[in-house]
Amino acid sequence: MQTDTIAAIVEQWKRERPDLDAAPMLVVGRLFRLTDALDQQLRPPFQAAGLGSGDFDVLAALRRSGEPYALSAGELSRTVLVTSGAITKRVDRLEARGLVGRSVAETDSRGRLITLTAEGVALTDELIAVHLDNQRRLLSGLGADEQARLAHLLERFASTLTPGDD
């Protein structure tokens, strides 16, 4: 078994500063380490498809919005939780590849809709299946009950950081 670096760090702080409780690092430090490790293991299929960081998030947001797979830049920004400037850069890359298109919104001629192309739908459908299989593989060390408990605990933890912002 790999040495738990975070536990070792906490033990060092106990030794050096016994007046402080470093136990929160056991959760927060591990979450940071897990985020990095998960990112490294989840990114390769997207890179292999020629997608930049966050591009799949845009494709997936459009695909799961349902037909006609179209959202405004503002809606995408809120769904993907990045700035409208970041959305613009991602949409520019995806449009150059023919995965999305831009059109004038029917209800507001100043607004633009970003829409998945047929090629974008096909690529997103292919990649979401790979992505979910990859996630299942990464979680396979935990049983179904453990995964459900962890999902619940993470939901509760997230709600304490951003109340009402699911």
C-alpha positions in Angstrom: 0.0 0.0 0.0 1.2 3.5 -0.9 2.2 5.7 2.0 -0.5 8.3 2.8 1.4 11.5 2.3 -1.4 13.6 3.8 -1.4 11.6 7.0 2.4 12.0 7.2 2.0 15.7 6.9 -0.6 15.8 9.6 1.7 13.8 11.9 4.6 16.2 11.2 2.4 19.2 12.2 1.3 17.3 15.4 5.0 16.9 16.2 6.0 20.5 15.3 2.8 22.3 16.5 1.0 20.1 18.9 -1.2 23.2 19.8 -2.8 23.0 16.4 -5.3 20.5 15.1 -4.2 19.7 11.6 -7.0 17.1 11.1 -8.8 19.1 8.4 -5.9 18.5 6.1 -6.9 14.8 6.1 -10.0 15.8 4.2 -9.0 18.9 2.3 -5.5 17.8 1.4 -6.8 14.4 0.2 -9.5 16.1 -1.9 -6.8 18.3 -3.6 -4.6 15.2 -4.3 -7.6 13.3 -5.6 -8.6 16.2 -7.9 -5.2 16.2 -9.5 -5.0 12.4 -9.8 -8.6 12.2 -11.3 -7.8 15.0 -13.8 -4.7 13.1 -15.0 -6.6 9.9 -15.5 -9.8 11.4 -17.0 -8.2 13.8 -19.5 -6.5 11.4 -22.0 -9.7 10.5 -24.0 -10.4 14.2 -24.5 -6.9 14.9 -25.5 -6.9 12.0 -27.9 -10.0 13.5 -29.5 -8.2 16.8 -29.9 -10.2 18.6 -27.2 -8.6 21.3 -25.1 -9.2 21.7 -21.4 -12.9 22.3 -20.7 -14.0 21.8 -24.3 -15.8 18.6 -23.5 -17.7 20.4 -20.7 -19.2 22.7 -23.3 -20.1 19.8 -25.6 -21.6 17.9 -22.8 -23.6 20.9 -21.5 -25.1 21.4 -25.0 -25.8 17.7 -25.5 -27.6 17.2 -22.1 -29.7 20.3 -22.7 -31.7 18.2 -25.1 -32.7 18.9 -28.7 -32.0 21.2 -30.4 -28.8 21.1 -28.3 -28.5 24.9 -28.2 -27.7 27.4 -25.4 -26.8 31.0 -25.2 -23.2 31.9 -24.1 -24.7 33.1 -20.8 -26.5 29.8 -20.2 -23.4 27.9 -21.1 -21.3 30.0 -18.7 -23.7 29.3 -15.8 -23.9 25.6 -16.7 -20.2 25.0 -17.0 -19.3 27.5 -14.2 -16.7 29.5 -16.0 -16.6 33.1 -17.3 -18.2 34.2 -20.5 -14.7 34.9 -21.8 -13.7 31.3 -21.2 -16.8 30.1 -23.0 -16.0 32.3 -26.0 -12.5 30.8 -26.3 -13.8 27.3 -26.0 -16.7 27.9 -28.5 -14.2 29.4 -30.9 -12.0 26.3 -30.8 -15.1 24.0 -31.1 -16.5 26.0 -34.0 -13.2 25.9 -35.8 -13.5 22.0 -35.6 -17.1 22.0 -36.8 -18.4 20.6 -33.5 -20.6 23.6 -32.7 -22.1 26.5 -34.7 -23.3 30.0 -33.7 -26.6 31.5 -34.8 -28.7 34.5 -34.0 -31.3 33.9 -31.3 -34.8 34.1 -32.6 -36.1 35.9 -29.5 -33.2 38.5 -29.4 -31.2 39.4 -32.5 -28.3 40.6 -30.3 -28.0 37.2 -28.7 -26.2 34.2 -30.1 -27.0 30.6 -29.7 -24.3 28.0 -29.6 -25.6 24.7 -31.1 -24.0 21.3 -31.4 -23.5 20.1 -35.0 -24.2 16.5 -36.0 -20.5 15.8 -35.7 -20.5 17.4 -32.2 -23.4 15.2 -31.1 -21.7 12.1 -32.4 -18.4 12.9 -30.7 -20.1 13.9 -27.4 -22.1 10.7 -27.4 -18.9 8.7 -28.0 -16.9 10.5 -25.4 -19.5 10.5 -22.6 -19.7 6.7 -22.8 -15.8 6.5 -22.5 -15.8 9.1 -19.7 -18.4 7.2 -17.6 -16.6 3.9 -18.1 -13.4 5.6 -17.0 -15.2 7.0 -13.9 -16.6 3.6 -13.1 -13.1 2.1 -13.4 -11.7 4.8 -11.1 -14.4 4.2 -8.4 -14.1 0.4 -8.6 -12.1 0.2 -5.4 -15.2 1.2 -3.5 -18.3 -0.8 -3.2 -21.7 0.5 -4.3 -22.7 1.5 -0.8 -19.4 3.2 -0.2 -19.8 5.2 -3.5 -23.3 6.2 -2.5 -22.1 7.3 1.0 -19.2 9.2 -0.5 -21.5 10.9 -3.0 -23.8 11.9 -0.2 -21.0 13.2 2.0 -19.5 15.2 -0.9 -22.9 16.7 -1.6 -23.3 17.7 2.0 -19.8 19.2 2.1 -20.4 21.1 -1.1 -23.6 22.5 0.3 -21.8 24.0 3.3 -19.4 25.8 1.0 -21.9 27.2 -1.6 -25.4 27.1 0.0 -28.2 26.8 -2.5 -25.8 26.6 -5.5 -26.1 23.0 -6.7 
